[in-house]
Amino acid sequence: MTETLLRARGLSRTYPTPRTRGVGRAERTVGLADVDLSVLAGSAVGIIGESGSGKSTLVRLLLGLDVPSAGTVEVDGRPVDARGSARSLHWLRRATGIVFQDPYASLDPRMNVDRIVGEPLWALGIEGDRRARVRDVLEQVGLDADMATRFPHEFSGGQRQRIALARAIVHRPRILVGDEPLSALDVTVRAQILHLLARLRVEEDLTLVLVSHDIGVVQNVCDQVVVMKDGRIVEQGPTEKVLLQPQAAYTRQLLASIPTLPA
């Protein structure tokens, strides 16, 4: 029986709304409302929805990067407490890796590739030949190991995203999270990174959580899909079933909005 590696129960996040005048009671904006989610080990789960639907808020809570207003998160049966110290969350950082949307903003321009990719190894105190591991993982994502001495400005957008991927898996996490990792890339490069993600999932035995507004990306990579709207999950299930036989009106609306060429 496949284990549940990542679980959220009753997860909510609200934010205070700035008061414009008067001394009235401050209102709160709902970023996430009563979300339940289970991710099985080895699966690939896509999270889709329009901007502002709560996708990135959910990811931040799952990774312990923000504190929920209510609810719980567990990774491999262990509760995530984002209120703890950075050191107390080392186990979570060891178990997870993340790739962000913008390959230009996510890499420190003052650091060379060796330092960027190797940073998780040093920060988490992982023993072994760290520089050899960096070179190995660079080759794994399709880059020359000799590129380790170069700086981010010397690479294209697609190469930078490969560097970001190398950094996300260098410490051999169990869960890889992609927060719109393809949206800043052109179509050709996007296809290459998409193929790389699928290959790394198999090679590293990764559980993949992929946030994307591109339903085609989710359809090609993920076996489960979660549809979000206004901070809530409106539908979830096997990708083929949800995308071919959607039950929620919002899911049908999303699918109907995909551009198509006339026959």
VOBADO-766325 format. One record per residue (C-alpha): residue in one letter; x negated, y, z. Coordinates in steps of 0.1 Angstrom, whole numbers, padded with zeros to 4 digits, always signed. Layout:
! residues N
AXYZ...
//
This chain:
! residues 263
M+0000+0000+0000T-0014+0034-0010E-0021+0057+0019T-0007+0093+0022L-0039+0114+0022L-0023+0149+0024R+0010+0156+0042A+0029+0188+0049R+0061+0190+0070G+0084+0220+0075L+0057+0243+0062S+0066+0280+0062R+0048+0313+0059T+0062+0347+0063Y+0045+0381+0061P+0054+0414+0077T+0069+0440+0054P+0054+0475+0060R+0080+0499+0073T+0086+0529+0052R+0104+0551+0077G+0120+0551+0111V+0114+0527+0141G+0137+0500+0130R+0129+0463+0134A+0102+0452+0109E+0114+0428+0083R+0094+0398+0070T+0088+0385+0035V+0090+0348+0029G+0060+0334+0011L+0069+0297+0018A+0100+0282+0034D+0103+0247+0049V+0082+0228+0024D+0077+0190+0027L+0050+0174+0006S+0032+0141+0006V+0002+0134-0017L-0010+0098-0021A-0046+0089-0022G-0059+0087-0058S-0029+0105-0072A-0028+0137-0093V-0001+0162-0083G+0007+0193-0103I+0024+0223-0087I+0042+0245-0112G+0064+0276-0110E+0064+0312-0120S+0042+0339-0104G+0053+0345-0068S+0069+0311-0064G+0046+0302-0035K+0021+0279-0053S-0011+0296-0041T+0004+0302-0006L+0010+0264-0003V-0025+0256-0014R-0041+0280+0011L-0021+0264+0039L-0030+0229+0028L-0067+0238+0029G-0066+0256+0062L-0074+0290+0046D-0043+0305+0062V-0022+0299+0093P+0015+0287+0088S+0043+0305+0105A+0059+0271+0111G+0053+0234+0102T+0022+0212+0101V-0004+0199+0077E-0023+0166+0080V-0053+0154+0059D-0060+0117+0063G-0038+0116+0094R-0057+0144+0111P-0039+0177+0119V-0052+0209+0103D-0055+0238+0127A-0065+0269+0108R-0067+0288+0140G-0098+0269+0151S-0134+0280+0145A-0152+0275+0112R-0172+0246+0127S-0140+0229+0139L-0129+0227+0103H-0161+0212+0089W-0143+0178+0086L-0117+0195+0064R-0142+0213+0042R-0161+0180+0039A-0129+0163+0027T-0118+0190+0002G-0132+0209-0027I-0116+0238-0046V-0119+0255-0080F-0105+0290-0084Q-0089+0307-0113D-0116+0332-0123P-0150+0317-0131Y-0165+0352-0132A-0154+0363-0097S-0158+0329-0079L-0197+0328-0083D-0220+0351-0064P-0240+0369-0091R-0270+0373-0067M-0274+0335-0063N-0289+0311-0088V-0270+0279-0098D-0291+0258-0075R-0280+0278-0044I-0244+0282-0056V-0238+0245-0062G-0259+0234-0032E-0242+0257-0008P-0216+0232+0005L-0245+0207+0012W-0263+0233+0034A-0232+0247+0050L-0219+0213+0060G-0252+0199+0071I-0252+0170+0046E-0285+0152+0047G-0305+0139+0018D-0323+0154-0012R-0300+0183-0018R-0318+0197-0048A-0317+0163-0065R-0280+0160-0058V-0274+0195-0073R-0292+0184-0105D-0273+0152-0106V-0239+0169-0103L-0248+0195-0129E-0254+0167-0154Q-0222+0151-0144V-0202+0182-0154G-0220+0185-0187L-0248+0210-0179D-0286+0206-0182A-0302+0201-0148D-0328+0228-0158M-0301+0254-0157A-0303+0253-0118T-0328+0282-0119R-0305+0305-0139F-0279+0330-0127P-0242+0333-0134H-0244+0362-0159E-0264+0339-0182F-0235+0316-0188S-0202+0316-0207G-0169+0314-0190G-0166+0277-0197Q-0200+0270-0183R-0193+0290-0152Q-0162+0269-0146R-0183+0238-0149I-0207+0253-0123A-0177+0259-0101L-0166+0223-0105A-0200+0211-0097R-0199+0231-0064A-0165+0217-0056I-0176+0181-0059V-0212+0182-0048H-0204+0171-0013R-0183+0142-0026P-0149+0153-0012R-0118+0131-0013I-0094+0159-0025L-0101+0183-0053V-0078+0213-0055G-0076+0235-0087D-0058+0269-0083E-0051+0278-0119P-0086+0267-0129L-0079+0268-0167S-0059+0300-0171A-0089+0323-0176L-0104+0302-0204D-0097+0301-0241V-0079+0272-0257T-0109+0252-0268V-0128+0255-0235R-0096+0248-0216A-0093+0214-0234Q-0129+0206-0225I-0125+0214-0188L-0092+0195-0188H-0109+0164-0201L-0137+0169-0176L-0112+0171-0147A-0096+0138-0158R-0130+0121-0160L-0142+0134-0127R-0110+0122-0110V-0118+0086-0121E-0156+0088-0115E-0154+0103-0081D-0122+0086-0070L-0106+0120-0064T-0071+0129-0053L-0062+0159-0074V-0039+0188-0065L-0036+0211-0095V-0017+0245-0095S-0008+0257-0129H+0017+0278-0148D+0008+0257-0179I+0032+0228-0180G+0013+0211-0208V-0018+0209-0185V+0002+0193-0158Q+0018+0168-0182N-0016+0157-0195V-0034+0153-0161C-0009+0147-0133D+0012+0117-0125Q+0034+0137-0100V+0048+0172-0103V+0062+0196-0078V+0084+0225-0090M+0085+0257-0068K+0107+0287-0068D+0109+0315-0042G+0087+0297-0017R+0106+0264-0019I+0103+0231-0037V+0133+0227-0059E+0123+0194-0075Q+0095+0168-0073G+0088+0134-0086P+0070+0114-0114T+0058+0139-0140E+0075+0121-0169K+0108+0119-0152V+0108+0155-0139L+0097+0170-0173L+0119+0148-0195Q+0149+0145-0173P+0149+0175-0150Q+0176+0177-0124A+0172+0212-0111A+0185+0241-0131Y+0153+0261-0125T+0131+0232-0139R+0153+0232-0170Q+0148+0269-0173L+0110+0266-0170L+0109+0239-0197A+0132+0260-0220S+0108+0289-0217I+0079+0270-0233P+0071+0285-0267T+0077+0262-0297L+0069+0265-0334P+0097+0262-0359A+0098+0229-0378
//
